[in-house]
Amino acid sequence: MTHSMSDHTAGRPATPGDPEGIDPSVLDELTRLRDSIDNIDAAVVHMLAERFKCTQQVGHLKAAHRLPPADPAREARQIIRLRQLAESAKLDPGFAEKLLNFIIAEVIRHHETIARS
């Protein structure tokens, strides 16, 4: 006697990772949304890569002219600007600031490395 997977799961609620018992239209919508998230994540990675290409050029320019790796005045202006953009986009400005601070720290680290080489 053979048993299908549904024989073992019939009558019990679906568990995470177990799509049986979930309405197919819900699964379709979940898949559609997750595909969108995956595409957005890919776009974010590519945008960050482009941003870092630009900041690397800035780092080389600063190093060539013996400018400091960090520019606290510009960083402060950028944080204010990004917080305003986040508010208008209905994104938590605190989250946006944390993200930018993380990116700025990485950029400064790159600039310091470039200056030493």
FENBELRA-V826802 format. One record per residue. N is the residue number from 1. PSI is psi in radians with two decimals (999 if undefined). NEAR is the number of other C-alpha atoms within 8 Angstrom. D_LAST is the distance of its C-alpha to the last C-alpha in Angstrom with 1 decimal. Layout:
n/psi/near/d_last
N/PSI/NEAR/D_LAST
N/PSI/NEAR/D_LAST
This chain:
n/psi/near/d_last
1/2.24/2/71.4
2/2.58/3/67.9
3/2.38/7/66.1
4/2.89/6/63.6
5/-0.60/6/60.7
6/-0.42/8/62.6
7/-0.61/7/65.5
8/-0.35/7/63.3
9/-0.10/10/61.8
10/2.35/6/64.9
11/-0.06/4/65.9
12/2.63/5/62.7
13/2.67/6/60.0
14/2.54/10/56.8
15/2.84/6/53.9
16/2.34/5/50.2
17/-0.10/4/49.1
18/1.70/6/52.8
19/-0.12/9/53.8
20/2.43/7/57.4
21/-0.12/6/59.6
22/2.37/8/57.3
23/2.26/6/58.7
24/-0.57/6/57.2
25/-0.58/6/56.7
26/-0.75/8/54.5
27/-0.71/10/52.5
28/-0.78/8/52.1
29/-0.71/8/50.9
30/-0.77/8/48.5
31/-0.77/8/47.1
32/-0.81/8/46.8
33/-0.73/8/45.0
34/-0.62/8/42.6
35/-0.71/8/41.9
36/-0.76/8/41.0
37/-0.77/8/38.7
38/-0.73/8/37.0
39/-0.72/8/36.6
40/-0.75/8/35.3
41/-0.74/8/32.7
42/-0.73/8/31.5
43/-0.71/8/31.3
44/-0.79/8/29.4
45/-0.77/8/26.7
46/-0.67/8/26.5
47/-0.73/8/26.3
48/-0.70/8/23.5
49/-0.76/8/21.6
50/-0.72/8/22.3
51/-0.79/8/21.3
52/-0.50/9/17.9
53/-0.75/8/17.4
54/-0.77/8/18.2
55/-0.49/9/16.1
56/-0.72/11/13.0
57/-0.70/8/14.1
58/-0.76/8/14.7
59/-0.73/13/11.2
60/-0.71/11/9.9
61/-0.79/8/13.0
62/-0.77/13/12.5
63/-0.74/13/9.0
64/-0.51/7/10.7
65/0.26/6/13.7
66/0.74/7/12.3
67/2.65/7/14.3
68/2.60/7/14.2
69/-0.58/11/13.0
70/2.62/6/16.7
71/1.46/7/19.8
72/-0.60/6/22.7
73/-0.80/6/25.4
74/-0.74/7/24.2
75/-0.74/9/23.9
76/-0.73/8/27.5
77/-0.71/8/28.8
78/-0.67/8/27.4
79/-0.78/11/29.0
80/-0.81/8/32.3
81/-0.79/8/32.1
82/-0.65/12/31.4
83/-0.71/12/34.2
84/-0.75/9/36.6
85/-0.74/8/35.7
86/-0.79/12/36.2
87/-0.80/10/39.6
88/-0.41/7/40.8
89/0.08/6/39.8
90/0.66/6/41.7
91/2.49/9/38.6
92/2.03/8/38.2
93/-0.58/11/36.0
94/-0.72/7/35.0
95/-0.79/8/33.7
96/-0.70/12/31.8
97/-0.75/11/30.3
98/-0.75/8/29.2
99/-0.82/8/27.6
100/-0.70/10/25.8
101/-0.68/9/24.5
102/-0.78/8/23.2
103/-0.78/8/21.4
104/-0.75/9/20.0
105/-0.71/8/18.7
106/-0.71/8/16.9
107/-0.79/11/15.5
108/-0.72/10/14.3
109/-0.77/8/12.7
110/-0.78/10/10.8
111/-0.67/15/10.0
112/-0.70/9/8.8
113/-0.77/8/6.5
114/-0.74/10/5.3
115/-0.59/12/5.6
116/-0.40/5/3.8
117/999/4/0.0
